[in-house]
Amino acid sequence: MTIRKEEKKDYKTVFNLVEKAFEKELMSDHKEQELVERLRNSEAFVPELSLVAEIGEQIVGYVLLTKIQIVNETFETESLAMAPVAVLPEFQGKGVGGRLIESAHEKAKRLGFGSVVLLGHEGYYPRFGYEMAKKYGIRLPFEVPDENCMVIELVEKALQHANGIVKYPKEFGIE
């Protein structure tokens, strides 16, 4: 398996992959592929953090990290949102998502980012070091169970002043 930066020629394949990966997901609006397209054209997009996993010549997985802010009355902390992580159904459960997540973390840290926020399955992400965001006083701008709102510090103490509300780019469609 190879993890590499997504290229323009991959966009259609990634669109289809994300659509297929989420089509049977109950906790989904089934529009993650459209979100990816909007985020690619946003100021929050970091091309180095848009990664694909290939096996042979086939793209089988995708992860995107985009810039967000964690805001409180006195402080704004830059962070990243992980959305989506997508793996073709026939390759799920084979470590593809894990490799994508670990590669994304490494690249984000090298680029100077200190943390990642995500909304995801409470049984999956803790194995990568994710903790409940409420431990840091971080909340999402919508109602969600605490166990599904998670963060990871890529750099120690990156979240020490970050208590507050996550501010997503407008492309997420969250007010």
N, C-alpha and C positions, 0 to 999 in steps of 0.2 A: 504494500500500500504506500502510495505517495501522497503527501499533503503539500499543496502549493497554493499560491495566490491565484484567485479567480482572474480570468482574462475576459475581455469583451466577447470573444468568440464562444465563451461558456454560458453566456446569459440565458439563451433559450433552453439549454440543457438543464441549467440550475432552476429555472422557472418550473419546468416540468417535474424535476426531481422534488422540489419543495412541495408542489401541489400533490404529488403522489404520496410523499411521506406523511402528509397530514390528512389525507382524504378520509381515513377511518378514525381519526382522533376525535374523541367526544368533546374535549375541552378546547375547541378550536372554532374560529369563524370561517376556516377553510380559505382564507385570503392571505396567508403568510407569503405566498409567492408575489402577490401584488405589493405587499409591504416592502419586500426586498427591492423591488424595482423603484419604489418611491425613495427608499433610503439611499440607493446608489446615486441618486441625483440631489442629495441633501448635503448641507454643510457638515452634518454629523458623520458622514461616510469617511472611513479610513480604508483606502484600497488594500493596504497590507493586512487588514483584519477581515477580509472577505476571502475565505479559504475553501478549497474543494479537496475532497479525498478521491483519489483515483486508484482503481485496481485494474491493471493492464491499461487499456485505453479508455475505460469506462469511468465516468464520474459517478460515484456511488454515495457521496455525502457532501454536506455543505454546512458552514457555520459563518455567522456574521456578528461582529461586534461593532457597535456604533457609539459615538460620544453622547453622553447624557450629563446632566448636572444633578447634584443632590443639594437642595436649597433649604436653608433655615433663615431666621431673621437677620443673622449677622454674617453668615458664611456661605460660600458656594464651593462645592467640591466637584471637580471634574471626575467622572467615572465612565464606565462603558456599560452598555446593555447588550446582553447576549440574546439575540433573537433573529432568526431562528437557528436551531440545530436540527438538521434534517438528514435522514439516511433513507435510501430506498428500502422499502419493506423487506425485500429479499436479502438485504445485507444487515438488517437490524439484529442486535444481539451478538454481533461478531467483533465488537471493539472499535468500529469505525467512528461512532460518535465520541467515544472517549479519546481517541487519538486526535480528532478535530479540536475538542475542548482543550486538551493539553497543549496542542500546537498554538491555538489562539491565545492561551494564557502566556506562553513563552514569548510570542511575538508582541503582545500588548505590553508586557513588562519591559522588553527591550526598547519599545517605543516610548517608554516613560509613563505609562498608565499604571495606577496603583490599585485599582479595584474593578470588579465586574458585578453588576446587578442582574438578576434574572427572575423570571416567573416560570416555575417549572415543577416537575414531579419531585415530591419530597423524598421519594425512595431512591432517586437516581443521582442527583447532583451532590449530596453530601460526600460521596466517595471521592470527589475532586477537591474537597476542602470547603464547599459552600456551607454557610450557616444561615440561620434565620436572620433576616435583615433587622428585625425588631431588637435583636441583641445590641445593635448599634444605634437604635433609635431612628432607623430608616423606614419610611413608609412609601408605598406606591400611591399614585393619585386616584386610585379607584379601590373599591372593596375587593379583597382577595384574602383567602385564609392565610394566616401568618406562616404556616409551614410551607407554602408555595412561593413565598417572596424571600429570595435568598441573595446573599452576597458572598464574595470572597475578596480577601485582601491579597493582592499579588505582591505588595510591598508592605512590610510591617508598619503598623500605625497609619496606613493610608486613609483609614476611615475615622481617625480619632476625633475630628471636628465635623464629621459628615452627618450627624443626626439631622433629619429633616425629610422633606418630600422629594421623590425623584421627579425631575422635570425632563420629560421625553421630547425629542424633536417633534415638530408639528406633523411630520410625515407619519407618525404613529397614529394620528387621529385621536389623541387623548387630550381632553381639555382640562 
